[in-house]
Amino acid sequence: MLIINVKDEESIDRALKRYKRKFRNVRLIQELRKRKHFTKPSVERRNQLLNAEYRLKNYGK
């Protein structure tokens, strides 16, 4: 749970901006998406190799 202490004389917009920045830096959304589906380590390695081959083939020129 993220907690943002609103300081005296601080606008709500500024506090909201700090909250959004902190939320983005924690990378909570990426972690939730990653944990949504389990992939076996062998499948994950294979996907990484396939992506690397694809990038070399198309962008490695």
C-alpha positions, 0 to 999 in steps of 0.5 A, spaced: 500 500 500 502 506 497 502 512 502 503 519 500 503 524 506 500 531 504 504 536 506 501 543 509 500 548 503 501 543 498 495 542 493 492 536 491 494 536 484 501 536 487 500 530 491 496 526 486 502 527 481 507 525 487 502 519 488 502 517 480 510 517 480 511 513 486 506 508 483 509 508 477 516 507 480 514 501 484 512 497 478 506 494 481 502 494 475 508 490 471 508 485 477 501 484 477 501 482 469 507 478 470 504 474 476 497 473 472 499 467 468 505 462 470 510 460 465 515 455 466 522 457 466 524 453 460 518 456 456 520 463 458 528 462 456 525 459 449 521 465 448 527 470 450 531 466 445 526 466 439 525 474 441 533 475 440 533 471 434 527 475 431 530 482 433 537 480 430 534 477 423 529 484 422 533 489 426 541 487 426 542 489 419 
